[in-house]
């Protein structure tokens, strides 16, 4: 079924995230008169004009529905994703995912770069890509949940905390448990070692 957005609809434009359809206008450009879809981006409030017959070509699509958000969270919450170690290969891979406009692929970029940023600082280019991917994803979560931009960002971060970004408290508890376990494991060894030394000392005196 062909996608036919109407005035007031929220649509997703891969390069700019969520947009609101202002109207449809017949205009002449590049020597050709045709119908244009006039959009306004949700985040930066830019006005965009797209030829109606090129909507599918540029990837304009309906936003993710509220029922699909659980699938989105599942992607974001996946722990330890496999990402190419080579910088250029990784960057190209993420670029292609963003250009696709597919919400789940955009989510993969956000998740992968969040994990990368956790383990080692992102390069300037990857940081820009990460910020852009986050903005696009937040702008799509917002209309699906019918919440503010800030609330949509919190929703995104909570999803990431289920996988690649564990909350600081959880990490602290895990470290504490490991430390206790190590101490308990070492304690018997220390006692055995002390007894052994004592026995050797007694043997020498004899």
C-alpha positions in Angstrom: 0.0 0.0 0.0 1.4 3.4 -1.0 2.1 5.8 1.8 0.0 9.0 1.4 0.7 11.4 4.3 -1.9 14.1 5.0 -1.6 17.6 6.6 -0.9 17.3 10.3 0.6 13.8 10.0 3.9 13.0 11.6 6.3 11.2 9.2 9.9 10.1 9.4 12.5 11.5 7.0 15.7 9.4 7.4 18.0 12.4 7.2 16.1 14.6 9.7 14.0 12.4 12.0 10.4 13.1 12.7 8.6 15.8 10.7 5.1 17.2 10.7 3.3 17.6 7.3 2.4 21.3 7.0 0.7 21.0 3.6 1.0 19.9 0.0 1.9 22.6 -2.5 2.2 22.7 -6.3 5.5 24.5 -7.2 7.9 25.0 -10.1 11.5 24.0 -9.5 14.3 23.1 -11.9 12.0 23.8 -14.8 9.4 21.4 -13.7 6.0 22.0 -12.0 4.9 19.3 -9.6 3.3 18.6 -6.1 5.6 19.0 -3.1 5.1 17.8 0.4 6.0 20.6 2.8 7.5 19.3 6.1 8.7 20.8 9.3 11.2 18.9 11.4 10.2 18.2 15.0 13.6 18.8 16.6 15.2 21.8 14.7 12.0 23.1 13.2 13.5 23.3 9.7 11.1 23.5 6.7 11.7 20.9 3.9 10.1 20.4 0.5 10.0 17.0 -1.1 8.4 16.1 -4.5 5.4 13.9 -3.8 6.5 11.3 -6.4 9.9 10.9 -4.6 8.5 10.2 -1.1 9.3 6.5 -1.2 12.6 7.1 -3.0 14.0 9.3 -0.2 12.6 7.0 2.5 9.8 9.0 4.0 7.7 6.7 6.1 5.2 6.5 9.0 6.7 6.6 12.5 7.0 3.5 14.6 3.8 2.7 16.4 3.4 2.4 20.2 3.0 -1.4 19.8 6.3 -1.7 18.1 8.2 0.1 20.8 8.9 -3.1 22.7 10.7 -4.5 19.6 12.7 -1.2 19.6 13.6 -1.6 23.2 14.7 -5.2 22.6 17.2 -3.9 20.0 18.5 -1.1 22.3 18.7 -3.4 25.4 20.9 -6.0 23.7 24.1 -6.4 25.7 27.6 -6.6 24.1 26.7 -6.2 20.4 29.3 -7.3 17.9 30.7 -4.3 16.1 33.6 -4.2 13.5 36.9 -3.2 15.3 38.2 -1.5 12.2 37.2 2.2 12.4 36.5 2.9 8.7 34.5 -0.3 8.3 32.5 0.4 11.5 31.8 4.0 10.4 30.7 3.0 6.9 28.5 0.3 8.4 26.8 2.8 10.7 26.4 5.3 7.9 24.5 2.8 5.8 22.2 1.9 8.7 21.4 5.6 9.2 20.7 6.2 5.5 18.3 3.2 5.4 15.9 5.2 7.6 14.8 1.9 9.3 14.1 2.6 12.9 15.6 -0.7 14.1 18.9 0.0 12.2 19.0 3.5 13.7 18.5 1.9 17.1 21.5 -0.4 16.4 23.7 2.6 15.6 22.7 4.3 18.9 23.3 1.0 20.9 26.6 0.2 19.2 28.0 3.7 19.6 26.8 3.9 23.2 28.7 0.6 23.9 31.7 1.9 22.1 31.6 5.2 24.1 31.4 3.1 27.3 34.5 1.2 26.6 36.6 3.9 24.9 36.0 7.5 23.9 34.4 8.0 20.5 36.2 9.8 17.7 34.8 13.3 16.8 33.1 11.8 13.7 31.5 9.0 15.6 30.4 11.4 18.4 28.6 13.5 15.8 27.0 10.4 14.3 25.9 9.2 17.8 24.3 12.5 18.6 22.5 12.6 15.3 21.2 9.1 15.6 20.0 9.8 19.2 18.1 12.9 18.0 16.5 11.0 15.2 15.5 8.1 17.5 14.2 10.4 20.2 12.1 12.4 17.7 10.5 9.1 16.6 9.9 7.8 20.2 8.2 11.1 21.1 5.1 10.9 18.9 4.8 7.1 19.5 4.5 7.7 23.3 2.9 11.1 23.0 5.4 12.6 25.4 7.9 15.5 25.6 11.4 15.3 24.0 12.9 15.0 27.5 10.7 12.1 28.4 11.5 10.4 25.1 15.2 10.8 25.9 14.7 9.2 29.3 12.9 6.3 27.7 15.8 5.8 25.3 18.4 5.9 28.1 16.5 3.5 30.2 16.3 1.0 27.3 20.1 1.3 26.9 20.6 0.8 30.6 19.0 -2.7 30.2 22.0 -3.7 28.1 25.1 -1.7 27.1 24.7 1.0 29.8 24.2 -0.6 33.1 23.2 1.9 35.9 26.1 3.0 38.1 24.5 1.4 41.2 24.2 -2.0 39.5 27.8 -1.9 38.5 28.9 -0.9 42.0 26.9 -3.8 43.5 28.4 -6.2 41.0 32.0 -5.0 41.8 31.3 -5.2 45.5 30.0 -8.8 45.2 33.0 -9.8 43.2 35.3 -8.3 45.8 33.6 -10.1 48.7 33.7 -13.4 46.7 37.5 -12.9 46.1 38.1 -12.2 49.8 36.1 -15.3 50.9 38.0 -17.4 48.3 41.4 -16.1 49.5 40.6 -16.5 53.3 40.9 -20.3 53.5 44.0 -20.2 51.4 45.6 -17.7 53.8 44.7 -19.9 56.8 46.2 -23.0 55.2 49.3 -21.1 54.3 49.7 -19.9 57.9 49.3 -23.4 59.3 51.9 -24.7 56.8 54.4 -22.1 58.0 53.7 -22.9 61.6 54.3 -26.7 61.0 57.6 -26.0 59.3 58.8 -23.8 62.2 58.0 -26.5 64.7 59.8 -29.1 62.5 62.9 -27.0 62.4 63.0 -26.6 66.2 62.8 -30.4 66.6 
